[in-house]
Structures are given as C-alpha cells and as structure tokens.
Amino acid sequence: MAKLIQRVETDYLRDKKLHELDNLLHYSIDEREHTVNLNELGRSLLSPQEQQLFVIPDIVEGLHQIDSDESLSPPDRQKKKEELYRLHSERSEKVHNISSLLKAYSLFDKDVDYVVQDGKVLIVDEFTGRLMPGRRYSEGLHQAIEAKEGVKVEGDTQTWATITLQNYFRLYEKLAGMTGTAVTEAGEFWEIYKLDVVAIPTNEPVRRIDFDDVIYRTKREKYNSIIDEIIECYNAKRPVLVGTISVEVSETLSRMLKRVAIPHNVLNAKYHQQEAEIVAGAGQPGAVTIATNMAGRGTDIKLGPGVVKSAACRLIAEPTRPGIEPCPYLEELNCYDKVPCGLHILGTERHEARRIDGQLRGRSGRQGDPGSTRFYMSLEDDLMRLFGSERIAAIMDRLGVKEGEVIQHRMVTKAIERAQKRVEAQNFSIRKHLLEYDNVMNQQREVIYDRRLATLESENLKDEAANLINNVLEAKLSKLILQNQLSKGQPFQAGISLLAE
C-alpha cells in the first residue's frame, strides 16, 4: 500500500499535477516543515452548517469599521466590539484545537515521539532516546496527544520565563567543551559562540572499518537483511549492537529475533532501568543488543574474552604497543573484507544529524580495538523519503536493481550524506532564526534581571524606589518640555514643582 501511494505521488510530481490532489484531500501534511493544513473539503466536512467557522475576523479591521460607523451609539459600538473579540477568541480556539488534533494524529507517533506509561504521555528525546518526565508539548499539543491515546487530559502548564540554550550558554564568561562529534557542527559553533573546533588525535589508531551503506527499496527487505547479519555475527561469537532511532523499530526487530530464537537484550526508553546491566554485557561473545540512541552516548562497551583475537591488531595501522607480537590473522582471515572480531555496529537507518550516526559508530573500535559498522537503509525511511529518495531511486532504476536486491556503493553513501547535510542546514536555519528573535528578548531580559538583582542585594529599598520615581519623572518632564517647546505653560511649572517635592 505504501509503495502504491509513493508511486501515485511520484506520478503526480512528474506530471506537475500535485495541486490537483488538494481538491480531493481533507487535509495535507508537510513533513519537512512539520505542519498540517486543513483543506476546503475538510473545512466543509467539519462545519457543514456554518461555513464561516474557519474565517477568523481581523481585529484591527473590525475595530476600524465599528469606530467609523457613525450610525452606532456609544453603547452599541461597545457591544459590537465585545462581540468581535468574542467571535475572534472562539474561532481562533476552535481552529487551534483542530490543528493540534490533526498534528497529534498525523505527525506524532506512539513509541517514536512519545510513549504511554502509567496512564501518562511521556516525551522521548529524539537525540538521546531517553524519556523526559515533566516535559510537555506546548500550545495544547500534549493535550491533543493525551486525547488521542485515551488517557487523562491534564491541564496546560504555564511558562514563566523562556531562554534559548544559545543565550543561556552565552551568560557564561568562558565557554569550552569536549565531545567526539563536534567537527560536523564546527560552522555553527563559530557562528553562534565564536568558538573554534580542534580535533584531538586518538590515543590509539582507530582500527574500525566503516562499510558502505546498504540500501533496499522497502523496509521489509531491510529488516530481513539485518536479521540475517545478526544471525551471522551471533554464530561467529561476535557481539553486535543494533542502533535504532525509535522505540517502535527496536521492538519490531526484537519480535523478529524471537521468531528465529536469537537471545538478545533491548535497551530503549521503556527499559532504561536495566541500562547499566545491559551495557555491561553488550561486549560479551555472541551478545546481541538492540538499542535506541541511548547506547550511542557516553557509554563504553567493554569487550569480553575471545572477542578480539589478538591484543596487537594490524587493521588500519601497525600495532604501537611494545613487546607484543602483531596479529598473524590479517591476511589469513581477510580482515578488511569481513572484520572477524571486535564489536559490530548495525544502524537500522540514518539519523537526520550526522553526529548522531557518529556517536553510534564510536561505540566500536575504541582504544585501538578492531571493529566494524554498517548502516542499512530503505527508500521508505523518513530521511530518504523526504530528502533523498528520488535521486537514489533513479540510480537504482538505471542500475536495474529489482525488488529484493541490494545496492551498496560509495556513491549512494555520499548521496545519503548530502541529504543529511541538507537537513542539518535546514535545522540550523530554524535555530538561527529562533536565536535572532530571542536576542531581542534577551536585551529586555538583561535589564529586568539586573533590576531584580539590584533590588535583592540592596540594603535600602526606599532609596531604590526614590531613584525609580525620579527616573520616571525626568522622562515625563523631558516629554513635556519637548511638547511645550520650553514654554511657560502650566504643565512645565507643575512638573518642576512635583520634582521639587
């Protein structure tokens, strides 16, 4: 069914007739912009008796028309203004609620963007894969998701103050940090914080082989191939870490592994209590661990006995440890084509940010140990479907790739990385615009917080209040002086007398 929908969409795009579909749809979804728009057919279906329900009156224009209507008496004019405000409020609220419900049903998926635990909707952090208890979506979206899942709809939280992370960090006099994935964001670090990124060489050469991405047409083919590779690693007594970007995918792969009787552990937002125990055993011979991004950040998977065949691996670089014989298996086991030892990383799809993929890859090949990584993708993945599938689908067609066949080529990996760069650029543009708006608020924030701090630290609030009064009076007097052009009128004299008091 998904393939049929995608083919229809491609046909309409090719013939430039996509706009014709709008007349047949109740609402349209823009997944790139993360928005939902109710179309004419949907509006007429929701309000067949009241076609003007979705027409929100313009307050400024309405007030102008009321004030310019000389036939209205002052009480009637006030009554019409109150009716205008009421109509604007009611329609705005209805349109907003409908929009929030459409977003909740169309753009937010259970076990991907959130999970339901103990009758509550808990947000899942898309970067870390961890739950964020206490955090709620704003503007009624969280209530819409609660209504969708049939749990108790809780009240709106009230925001007392906001600040962007960028301006929060810039409150510090000095900024510095260390991470393994800063190079891909070096441009943003400089543009926002004026910080350079310096790459520090690793203690030991990285002896990890990053194989080219493997791409299929459908998710079903991709998952079946992933299971085959997991079975192969399990039989070879190699530990394997399977990285997923959502709880849903991790549980899907878990069910498939249960059917083939492969013992494994699942680490996601639902089982985060066992994280330390699962990570501790993830490097043992034949261990299979399926994890969301939780296992890609700040964890060091220790390899068990026998996982590395020699303490002095020759993969990528000659051993640097003195007094140890180099590994003799490099040519015998054909290590470059198929790494026989160390931790193997399987990525089920590419993330929108390259640094998240880099974090997952970095679980393998630590401290000079051998390792390998491979990412599996399909044209049905969100990243490919929204940003890169047309070009790669054309490549697969030219190469004559049929359903069930795999394409594995450096050209495809490069195309995927270009798609990721486009998404990163788009997300950076969003963050930059948000920061530009917050910079205006930040100026006001600094004034108010400075005044608050001065009030808290002041020993004599009476003098502080007198200074504030004087400042206000001086500002008002300056305005009066300009208006009266230093005349001898009563307002100027009255102001001088009041200041003297």
C-alpha positions, 0 to 999 in steps of 0.5 A, a space after each residue: 500500500 505504501 509503495 502504491 501511494 509513493 508511486 501515485 505521488 511520484 506520478 503526480 510530481 512528474 506530471 506537475 499535477 500535485 495541486 490537483 490532489 488538494 481538491 480531493 484531500 481533507 487535509 495535507 501534511 508537510 513533513 519537512 516543515 512539520 505542519 498540517 493544513 486543513 483543506 476546503 473539503 475538510 473545512 466543509 466536512 467539519 462545519 457543514 452548517 456554518 461555513 464561516 467557522 474557519 474565517 477568523 475576523 481581523 481585529 484591527 479591521 473590525 475595530 476600524 469599521 465599528 469606530 467609523 460607523 457613525 450610525 452606532 451609539 456609544 453603547 452599541 459600538 461597545 457591544 459590537 466590539 465585545 462581540 468581535 473579540 468574542 467571535 475572534 477568541 472562539 474561532 481562533 480556539 476552535 481552529 487551534 484545537 483542530 490543528 493540534 488534533 490533526 498534528 497529534 494524529 498525523 505527525 506524532 507517533 506512539 513509541 517514536 515521539 512519545 510513549 504511554 506509561 502509567 496512564 501518562 504521555 511521556 516525551 522521548 528525546 529524539 537525540 538521546 532516546 531517553 524519556 523526559 518526565 515533566 516535559 510537555 508539548 506546548 500550545 495544547 499539543 500534549 493535550 491533543 496527544 493525551 486525547 488521542 491515546 485515551 488517557 487523562 487530559 491534564 491541564 496546560 502548564 504555564 511558562 514563566 520565563 523562556 531562554 534559548 540554550 544559545 543565550 543561556 550558554 552565552 551568560 557564561 564568561 568562558 565557554 569550552 567543551 569536549 565531545 567526539 562529534 563536534 567537527 560536523 557542527 564546527 560552522 555553527 559553533 563559530 557562528 553562534 559562540 565564536 568558538 573554534 573546533 580542534 580535533 584531538 588525535 586518538 590515543 590509539 589508531 582507530 582500527 574500525 572499518 566503516 562499510 558502505 551503506 546498504 540500501 533496499 527499496 522497502 523496509 521489509 527487505 531491510 529488516 530481513 537483511 539485518 536479521 540475517 547479519 545478526 544471525 551471522 555475527 551471533 554464530 561467529 561469537 561476535 557481539 553486535 549492537 543494533 542502533 535504532 532511532 525509535 522505540 517502535 523499530 527496536 521492538 519490531 526487530 526484537 519480535 523478529 529475533 524471537 521468531 528465529 530464537 536469537 537471545 538478545 537484550 533491548 535497551 530503549 526508553 521503556 527499559 532504561 532501568 536495566 541500562 547499566 546491566 545491559 551495557 555491561 554485557 553488550 561486549 560479551 561473545 555472541 551478545 546481541 543488543 538492540 538499542 535506541 540512541 541511548 547506547 550511542 552516548 557516553 557509554 563504553 562497551 567493554 569487550 569480553 574474552 575471545 572477542 578480539 583475537 589478538 591484543 596487537 591488531 594490524 587493521 588500519 595501522 601497525 600495532 604501537 604497543 611494545 613487546 607484543 607480537 602483531 596479529 598473524 590473522 590479517 591476511 589469513 582471515 581477510 580482515 578488511 573484507 569481513 572484520 572477524 572480531 571486535 564489536 559490530 555496529 548495525 544502524 537500522 537507518 540514518 539519523 537526520 544529524 550526522 553526529 548522531 550516526 557518529 556517536 553510534 559508530 564510536 561505540 566500536 573500535 575504541 582504544 585501538 580495538 578492531 571493529 566494524 559498522 554498517 548502516 542499512 537503509 530503505 527508500 521508505 525511511 523518513 530521511 530518504 523519503 523526504 530528502 533523498 529518495 528520488 535521486 537514489 531511486 533513479 540510480 537504482 532504476 538505471 542500475 536495474 536493481 529489482 525488488 529484493 536486491 541490494 545496492 551498496 556503493 560509495 556513491 549512494 553513501 555520499 548521496 545519503 550524506 548530502 541529504 543529511 547535510 541538507 537537513 542539518 542546514 535546514 535545522 540550523 536555519 530554524 535555530 538561527 532564526 529562533 536565536 535572532 528573535 530571542 536576542 531581542 528578548 534577551 536585551 529586555 531580559 538583561 535589564 529586568 534581571 539586573 533590576 531584580 538583582 539590584 533590588 535583592 542585594 540592596 540594603 535600602 529599598 526606599 532609596 531604590 524606589 526614590 531613584 525609580 520615581 525620579 527616573 520616571 519623572 525626568 522622562 515625563 518632564 523631558 516629554 513635556 518640555 519637548 511638547 511645550 517647546 520650553 514654554 511657560 505653560 502650566 504643565 512645565 511649572 507643575 512638573 518642576 514643582 512635583 520634582 521639587 517635592 
